């Protein structure tokens, strides 16, 4: 059987601590493997970083200063992704 390709899941985050844990759990519960989960924090000021870091090493967490746009954290995640 052929090896499955790595799939990268990029989750851009900005002050979404209320939903972040559930979102990460949802991705982690997927049956497809291998998965690479990248959390790109766009300068959150709530508990998003703390929540994301609690899932390491199952996820990769990256922080960047707030960009003010939706595309910046996604583009950064694409640049870092391996899948």
C-alpha positions in Angstrom: 0.0 0.0 0.0 1.3 3.4 -0.9 2.3 5.8 1.8 -0.2 8.6 2.5 1.0 12.2 1.8 1.4 14.6 4.7 -1.5 16.9 5.1 -0.9 20.3 6.7 -3.7 21.9 8.6 -3.1 25.6 9.3 -5.2 27.3 12.0 -4.9 31.1 12.1 -5.6 32.4 15.5 -6.5 35.9 16.8 -8.2 36.1 20.2 -10.3 33.0 19.8 -9.6 31.2 23.1 -13.2 30.3 23.5 -13.1 28.0 20.4 -9.5 27.1 19.9 -9.3 24.0 22.1 -12.4 22.5 20.4 -11.0 23.3 17.0 -7.7 21.6 17.7 -9.4 18.6 19.3 -11.5 18.3 16.1 -8.4 18.1 13.9 -6.6 15.7 16.2 -9.6 13.4 16.1 -9.4 12.9 12.3 -8.5 9.4 11.2 -6.3 10.5 8.3 -2.6 10.3 9.0 -0.1 11.8 8.7 -1.3 15.3 9.8 0.8 18.4 10.5 -1.1 20.9 12.6 0.2 24.5 12.6 -1.3 27.1 14.9 -0.4 30.6 13.7 -1.1 33.2 16.4 -1.5 36.6 14.9 -0.8 38.6 18.1 -3.6 37.3 20.4 -4.0 39.1 23.7 -6.3 36.4 25.3 -5.5 32.9 26.4 -5.1 31.5 22.8 -1.3 31.0 23.2 -1.7 29.1 26.5 -4.4 26.9 25.0 -2.4 26.2 21.8 0.8 25.5 23.7 -1.0 22.9 25.8 -1.4 20.8 22.7 2.4 20.7 21.9 3.9 18.3 20.7 0.7 17.3 18.7 0.7 20.8 17.2 3.3 23.3 16.1 2.7 26.8 17.6 4.0 30.0 16.0 3.5 33.6 17.1 3.7 36.7 15.0 2.8 40.3 15.9 -0.7 41.3 14.9 -0.8 41.9 11.1 -4.3 43.2 10.9 -5.2 40.9 8.1 -6.5 37.4 7.6 -4.1 36.5 4.9 -0.8 37.1 6.7 -1.1 34.3 9.2 -2.3 31.9 6.5 0.6 32.8 4.2 3.0 32.4 7.1 1.5 29.0 7.8 1.9 28.0 4.2 5.5 29.0 4.2 6.2 26.9 7.3 4.1 23.9 6.3 5.7 20.6 5.0 2.6 19.0 3.5 
